[in-house]
Amino acid sequence: MNDSKPKLAIIGAGVSGLAAAWALKDADWEVFVFEKSRGPSGRAATRTVHGIRVDHGANYFKIDSPLLEELVLRELPNEGLIQIPGNVYLFNKENVVSKGDMRINEEIKWNYRNGISELGKRIATVSDAKIIKQTRVVGLEEISDSSWEIISEEGKKCGVFDAIIFTPPAPQVLELISESKNLPSLSDLKGLLGESKFHRQFSIIMGFDQRIGRPSDCCAMLNEDRRHPISWLGFEDAKSGRVGIGASVIVAQMSPEWSMSYYDSCEDIIYNEALAEVSKLIDVPPSGPLWKSKQRWKYAHPKVALDVDELEECSPEGWFFCGDSFVGRGRVGEAILTGFDAANRILGVE
């Protein structure tokens, strides 16, 4: 470590925290990112299922600001960066499918051939931060008015830091702070964090040995009235290089209400009920899927956005926040921008 530089701990290697690390790469900070899982990118997530790369969280991202354009198109490697062709169709509670908003569909939908998790991996690579994987932060200890010890799940002390950026969903940040020892009471901060509520959601992944019939220009379907058991139906075969010819992979992101109803059900019930709802929107082969998988998202996306300025005003000096909790919805690009904003606050940039 370079002891002459102040040290920053970023808790969570989702895209917001990684964006903050990248924005600070030329600043006078030594940056450490602590991530509980084996890799970065958070809910911009991809997994390999039966040899196929599948986005089971965020489906794509938009480049709709100069800062995102600078990061994605000029700073990150462009190899494997793809545009998803086609339109997002709409459907309602009556299973009526219609063409989506053409103005919105004209916006480019970006992804990577190897999956949307490449976004987080590439930001991590160019950030110059030290990414410490498979390390769950479970506690903080105040060392002085302006420094804190980071403590991992194994009870290991991971270092003393001059500033911290918290990126996990607000309920997880509240749990972390509440379970930490030797901290001020922080009652106002805990009260604000406690106001944040997140939706739980299932992503149901199904693979078929034939192409699923749908409009030729349809890459996904979105529920427009929020009254259907399915919120989003994505077709991974619409993404270049993902699925072989003559096969299909779909990702059904079930509504929060449906997900809560089946959250603790057995796998067979979850899959069968999800397939029944999918079959109301598209023609599913009578034989059903060749294989299936699922993801439970305990913190899929927030119900409302928190005010980051309000939180930081009642936090210890040197504590900062970013991520989906301050967007109020799950949007990759907007989460990245909250990371840039956190970096600017650390640097004192308006």
Number of C-alpha atoms within 10 A of each C-alpha: 6 8 7 9 13 14 21 24 27 28 25 29 29 31 32 33 36 33 28 27 34 24 19 23 16 11 13 12 20 23 25 21 24 23 22 18 15 9 18 29 26 22 24 24 21 21 16 11 15 11 9 18 19 27 26 28 23 19 25 19 18 17 19 12 11 8 14 19 13 12 18 17 13 10 15 17 14 12 8 14 20 18 18 18 17 18 23 21 23 21 23 18 14 10 16 11 17 13 15 17 12 11 7 10 15 11 12 18 17 19 24 21 18 22 26 28 25 20 25 23 18 18 26 26 14 16 20 16 22 15 22 20 16 14 21 17 21 19 22 21 18 17 14 10 10 13 20 22 18 23 20 18 13 10 11 11 15 15 12 20 22 21 21 23 25 21 28 24 22 27 17 16 19 18 15 16 19 17 13 16 11 12 16 12 10 13 12 14 18 20 12 17 21 15 12 19 19 21 17 20 25 27 26 21 26 21 22 19 17 16 17 18 11 13 12 9 13 18 20 21 23 21 21 16 11 15 14 20 20 27 22 22 26 21 23 26 20 21 21 18 16 19 20 14 11 11 14 22 29 25 26 26 25 23 22 21 17 19 24 16 11 16 18 9 12 9 13 9 11 19 17 12 15 23 17 11 16 20 15 12 18 15 11 18 15 7 8 15 18 14 13 17 15 17 13 14 19 14 18 21 22 21 15 16 15 20 14 18 12 12 18 15 13 15 18 16 14 18 21 24 28 28 30 30 28 22 22 20 19 19 19 25 18 24 25 23 21 25 27 24 21 27 24 15 14 19 14 8 9 6
